[in-house]
């Protein structure tokens, strides 16, 4: 049985379109549309190119699909629209099944968590009118416990904080999370969001009024109201200096979000008694809040979907349908479900665009040496990651021992704000040597405190608050990346490399060899390791 799950849609607010193909109990492929069309979030689109990729990966035709599953149970005439679309684009439409938005989020985490039973918390702006869903998973079924309807939304709360601080909503929330560590939570924001005995209450007066049947404001419009602005000072203009006021405001918003999420986890635990928790939805990408959940005394295990945003709906749709048909799934330990390219395909691209390159018999060993020399590396290996994090397939790498490496990469490669941190990729078996209460974290969805005595050893990946957003790397999941880190460890005694996504500011992560080469030449990258090939720029000192 082939099941195709898709996210995205026809409305401007339908973001992060993606496709996921499952055959019986096996995930075959999953990828976001933005990676193919080079437009971040691919708003308002059915994931056409991602669907084509999934079909190619499985070597099947659209007519082999037994079920097409979409998360949009309350959308008007959506079945008819999807049928017309697929008939128009493919000449055929598989049988369509609709499931609720937050059920798909919940399925994307629970059914691949490895837990027999668990509480599930999904949070975002809204989907099918729901902003937050508390549920319980057991024996292949997800049971709703409590839901919060729009506009009572944690996503809306963080949207407003993000825009007020001069960033783009639905895109830059992670900037607020990073900025928060530079400030102190000195502002009382309970007028905006309150903890309640059974959850939370968002003050909808803080948001512009959206009347029944009206569209939500576009991305270029503010979502905060005039009443909100009367409560606080003038908002920061994009590109203007960031002051201690902005840092403290970010810290106050982040702390309040953490407290509310922990309150929700406490509430759901009281109802079910489970000590396992699964998290998904866009708010679930807040790794600082996730870390706070993990530290709660009544939580033993946490699983966060690697594609917690609406891109993960595609996998959730497919998993939910397949599970209903009796299939079960192993624990998800990696997210490498996107396109991969053979050395022949890569070399054909390099020759076509007339690149100078060399072939290398041992890429991990050669690149480890270049990292030690202070080179900034573009790393393009294997199948692309599914989800927003670069996990050692489409990554930019650096030496974490060099204090100036973070600033260099932000300035000459990423072209972004200096306060933005970078993540450490660490050999899984060595994580406990550097991070307090270390645990398996293959998807970079959790923050850990860096052991104090280790902070000076890896300054480029330690945030200002002494934490890191960690990726643990297991040999079985990504052997090439693992061997690179192992070579670096053998040469330096440090089992960690700096890892960030292979893209420049406001562009999606690279997908194809051509995109990798283009980004290499349009940025300050020193070297590109792509398959078995190495591209280098002119030599110069690397401080």
Long-range contacts (C-beta under 8 A, 24 or more apart in sequence): 1-66, 1-67, 1-322, 1-325, 1-327, 2-58, 2-60, 2-64, 2-65, 2-66, 2-67, 3-65, 3-66, 3-67, 3-69, 3-318, 3-321, 3-322, 4-51, 4-54, 4-65, 4-67, 4-68, 4-69, 4-94, 4-318, 5-69, 5-70, 5-104, 5-313, 5-314, 5-315, 5-316, 5-317, 5-318, 5-319, 5-321, 6-46, 6-47, 6-50, 6-51, 6-68, 6-69, 6-70, 6-314, 6-317, 7-47, 7-70, 7-71, 7-104, 7-310, 7-311, 7-312, 7-313, 7-314, 7-317, 8-33, 8-42, 8-44, 8-45, 8-46, 8-47, 8-310, 9-44, 9-45, 9-46, 9-72, 9-75, 9-78, 10-44, 10-46, 10-81, 11-44, 11-215, 12-43, 12-44, 12-215, 12-218, 12-219, 13-43, 13-44, 13-215, 13-216, 14-43, 14-44, 14-45, 14-310, 15-41, 15-42, 15-43, 15-170, 15-309, 15-310, 16-41, 16-42, 16-309, 16-310, 16-311, 16-313, 17-42, 17-45, 17-46, 17-47, 17-50, 17-310, 17-311, 18-47, 18-50, 18-307, 18-310, 18-311, 18-312, 18-313, 18-314, 18-315, 18-386, 19-47, 19-50, 19-51, 19-53, 19-54, 19-314, 20-54, 20-314, 20-315, 20-317, 20-318, 20-337, 20-386, 21-54, 21-55, 21-57, 21-58, 21-318, 22-318, 22-319, 22-322, 23-58, 24-322, 24-327, 25-322, 25-327, 25-328, 25-329, 27-315, 27-318, 27-329, 27-337, 28-54, 28-57, 28-58, 28-337, 29-53, 29-54, 29-57, 29-58, 29-337, 29-338, 30-54, 30-307, 30-314, 30-315, 30-337, 30-338, 30-386, 31-337, 31-338, 31-339, 31-384, 31-386, 31-511, 32-307, 32-311, 32-386, 32-508, 34-508, 35-338, 35-384, 35-508, 35-509, 35-510, 35-511, 36-511, 38-507, 38-508, 38-515, 39-508, 40-171, 40-506, 40-507, 40-508, 41-170, 41-171, 43-219, 46-82, 46-85, 47-314, 48-89, 50-314, 53-338, 53-339, 57-339, 62-86, 62-90, 62-91, 62-92, 62-94, 63-92, 63-94, 65-94, 66-94, 66-95, 67-94, 67-95, 67-97, 67-321, 68-93, 68-94, 68-95, 68-96, 68-97, 69-96, 69-97, 69-98, 69-99, 69-317, 69-318, 69-320, 69-321, 70-96, 70-97, 70-98, 70-99, 70-317, 71-98, 71-99, 71-100, 71-101, 71-103, 71-104, 71-105, 71-127, 71-128, 71-313, 71-316, 71-317, 72-98, 72-101, 72-127, 72-128, 73-98, 73-99, 73-100, 73-101, 73-128, 74-100, 74-128, 74-129, 75-128, 97-321, 99-317, 99-320, 99-321, 100-127, 100-128, 100-130, 101-126, 101-127, 101-128, 101-130, 101-313, 102-127, 102-128, 102-130, 102-132, 102-133, 102-147, 102-281, 103-133, 103-135, 103-142, 103-316, 103-320, 104-312, 104-313, 104-316, 104-317, 104-320, 105-133, 105-280, 105-281, 105-305, 105-308, 105-312, 105-313, 105-316, 106-133, 106-135, 106-137, 106-142, 106-278, 106-280, 106-316, 107-142, 107-316, 107-317, 107-319, 107-320, 107-323, 108-280, 108-305, 108-307, 108-308, 108-312, 108-313, 108-315, 108-316, 108-319, 109-278, 109-279, 109-280, 109-284, 109-303, 109-304, 109-305, 109-308, 109-316, 110-137, 110-142, 110-278, 110-303, 111-137, 111-140, 111-319, 111-320, 111-323, 111-328, 111-329, 112-305, 112-315, 112-319, 112-329, 112-330, 112-331, 112-332, 113-137, 113-276, 113-278, 113-303, 113-331, 113-332, 114-303, 114-330, 114-331, 114-332, 115-276, 115-278, 115-301, 115-303, 117-274, 117-276, 118-274, 118-276, 118-277, 118-278, 118-301, 118-303, 119-265, 119-268, 119-269, 119-272, 119-274, 119-276, 119-277, 119-278, 120-277, 120-278, 120-279, 120-280, 121-261, 121-264, 121-265, 121-268, 121-277, 121-278, 121-279, 121-284, 122-279, 122-280, 122-281, 122-284, 123-154, 123-155, 123-261, 123-264, 123-279, 123-281, 123-282, 123-283, 123-284, 124-153, 124-154, 124-155, 124-281, 124-282, 124-283, 124-309, 124-310, 125-150, 125-153, 125-155, 125-156, 125-159, 125-170, 125-282, 126-150, 126-151, 126-153, 126-155, 126-156, 127-310, 127-313, 131-155, 131-156, 132-199, 132-264, 132-281, 134-199, 134-264, 134-267, 134-268, 134-271, 136-268, 136-271, 136-272, 136-274, 137-278, 140-323, 140-328, 142-320, 145-268, 145-271, 145-272, 146-198, 146-199, 146-267, 146-268, 146-271, 148-199, 148-200, 151-202, 151-204, 151-207, 151-210, 152-200, 152-201, 152-202, 152-204, 153-202, 154-193, 154-200, 154-202, 154-257, 154-260, 154-261, 154-283, 155-281, 155-282, 155-283, 156-202, 156-207, 156-223, 157-192, 157-193, 157-202, 157-253, 157-256, 157-257, 158-253, 158-257, 158-283, 158-286, 159-223, 160-192, 160-206, 160-207, 160-223, 160-224, 160-228, 161-249, 161-250, 161-253, 163-222, 163-223, 163-224, 163-235, 164-224, 164-228, 164-232, 164-235, 164-236, 164-249, 165-235, 165-236, 165-246, 165-249, 165-250, 166-235, 166-236, 166-237, 166-238, 166-239, 166-240, 166-242, 166-246, 167-238, 168-219, 169-219, 169-223, 170-219, 170-282, 171-219, 173-282, 173-285, 173-286, 174-285, 175-417, 175-420, 176-250, 176-253, 176-254, 177-250, 177-254, 177-286, 177-287, 177-288, 178-419, 178-420, 178-421, 178-463, 179-242, 179-246, 179-247, 179-250, 179-419, 180-247, 180-250, 180-251, 180-253, 180-254, 180-255, 180-288, 181-251, 181-288, 181-463, 181-464, 181-465, 181-467, 182-247, 182-250, 182-251, 182-419, 182-464, 183-244, 183-246, 183-247, 183-248, 183-249, 183-250, 183-251, 183-252, 184-247, 184-248, 184-251, 185-248, 185-251, 185-252, 185-254, 185-255, 185-256, 186-248, 186-251, 186-252, 187-248, 187-249, 187-252, 188-252, 189-252, 189-253, 189-256, 190-256, 191-231, 192-228, 192-231, 192-256, 193-256, 193-257, 193-260, 195-259, 195-260, 195-263, 198-267, 199-260, 199-263, 199-264, 199-267, 200-260, 200-263, 200-264, 206-231, 242-417, 242-419, 254-286, 254-288, 254-289, 257-283, 257-286, 257-289, 258-288, 258-289, 258-292, 261-286, 261-289, 261-292, 261-293, 262-289, 262-292, 262-293, 262-296, 265-293, 265-296, 265-299, 266-296, 266-298, 269-298, 269-299, 275-299, 275-300, 275-301, 276-300, 276-301, 276-302, 276-303, 277-301, 277-302, 277-303, 278-302, 278-303, 278-304, 278-305, 279-303, 279-304, 279-305, 279-308, 280-304, 280-305, 280-308, 280-312, 280-316, 281-308, 281-309, 282-308, 282-309, 282-310, 284-308, 284-445, 285-309, 285-388, 285-445, 287-444, 287-445, 287-446, 287-447, 287-469, 288-447, 288-467, 290-445, 290-446, 290-447, 291-446, 291-447, 291-448, 291-467, 294-439, 294-446, 295-437, 302-446, 304-443, 304-445, 304-446, 305-387, 305-443, 305-445, 306-332, 306-335, 306-385, 306-386, 306-387, 306-389, 306-391, 306-442, 306-443, 306-445, 307-335, 307-386, 307-387, 307-388, 308-387, 308-445, 309-387, 309-388, 311-386, 311-387, 311-388, 312-387, 315-386, 333-442, 333-474, 333-476, 333-477, 334-391, 334-442, 334-477, 334-478, 335-385, 335-386, 335-387, 335-389, 335-391, 335-442, 335-443, 336-382, 336-383, 336-384, 336-385, 336-386, 336-391, 336-393, 336-477, 336-478, 337-383, 337-384, 337-385, 337-386, 338-383, 338-384, 338-385, 338-386, 338-393, 338-511, 339-383, 339-384, 339-511, 339-512, 340-382, 340-383, 340-384, 341-512, 341-513, 341-531, 342-531, 343-531, 343-532, 343-533, 345-513, 346-513, 346-530, 346-531, 346-532, 346-533, 347-531, 347-533, 349-512, 349-513, 349-514, 349-517, 350-513, 350-517, 350-530, 350-533, 350-535, 353-514, 353-517, 355-517, 355-535, 356-535, 357-533, 357-534, 357-535, 358-533, 358-534, 359-532, 359-533, 359-534, 360-529, 360-532, 360-533, 360-534, 361-532, 363-480, 363-484, 363-529, 363-532, 363-534, 364-480, 364-483, 364-484, 364-486, 364-487, 365-487, 366-529, 366-534, 367-397, 367-484, 367-487, 367-527, 367-529, 367-534, 368-484, 368-487, 368-488, 368-490, 368-491, 369-491, 370-526, 370-527, 371-397, 371-398, 371-399, 371-488, 371-497, 372-399, 372-488, 372-491, 372-492, 373-542, 374-399, 374-402, 374-405, 374-542, 374-543, 375-526, 375-527, 375-542, 376-405, 376-408, 376-409, 376-412, 376-413, 376-524, 376-525, 376-526, 376-527, 377-525, 377-526, 377-527, 377-528, 377-529, 378-502, 378-516, 378-519, 378-520, 378-525, 378-527, 378-528, 378-529, 378-530, 379-481, 379-484, 379-502, 379-529, 380-502, 380-510, 380-513, 380-516, 380-528, 380-529, 380-530, 380-531, 381-480, 381-481, 381-529, 381-530, 381-531, 382-478, 382-480, 384-509, 384-511, 385-509, 387-443, 388-501, 389-443, 389-444, 389-445, 389-471, 389-501, 390-499, 390-500, 390-501, 390-502, 390-509, 391-425, 391-442, 391-443, 391-444, 391-471, 391-478, 391-499, 392-425, 392-471, 392-473, 392-478, 392-480, 392-481, 392-499, 393-478, 393-481, 394-501, 394-502, 394-509, 394-510, 394-511, 394-516, 395-425, 395-481, 395-499, 395-500, 395-501, 395-502, 396-499, 396-500, 396-501, 396-502, 396-525, 397-484, 397-497, 397-498, 397-499, 398-422, 398-460, 398-497, 398-498, 399-460, 399-497, 399-498, 400-424, 400-458, 400-459, 400-460, 400-461, 400-494, 400-496, 400-497, 400-498, 401-457, 401-458, 401-459, 401-460, 401-492, 401-494, 402-459, 402-460, 403-459, 403-460, 404-460, 404-543, 405-460, 405-498, 406-460, 406-461, 406-498, 408-524, 409-498, 409-500, 411-524, 412-523, 412-524, 413-504, 413-523, 413-524, 413-525, 414-500, 414-503, 414-504, 414-505, 414-523, 415-504, 415-505, 415-523, 416-505, 419-464, 421-461, 421-463, 421-464, 421-468, 421-469, 422-460, 422-461, 422-498, 422-499, 422-500, 423-461, 423-468, 423-469, 423-470, 423-471, 423-498, 423-499, 423-500, 424-458, 424-461, 424-468, 424-470, 424-471, 424-496, 424-497, 424-498, 424-499, 425-471, 425-473, 425-481, 425-485, 425-496, 425-497, 425-498, 425-499, 426-470, 426-471, 426-472, 426-473, 426-485, 426-495, 426-496, 427-472, 427-473, 427-482, 427-485, 427-486, 427-489, 427-495, 427-496, 428-472, 428-473, 428-474, 430-489, 430-495, 430-496, 431-470, 431-472, 433-495, 434-458, 434-495, 434-496, 435-468, 435-470, 438-470, 438-472, 439-472, 440-472, 441-470, 441-471, 441-472, 442-471, 442-472, 442-473, 442-474, 442-477, 443-471, 444-469, 444-470, 444-471, 446-470, 457-494, 458-494, 458-496, 460-498, 461-496, 461-498, 471-499
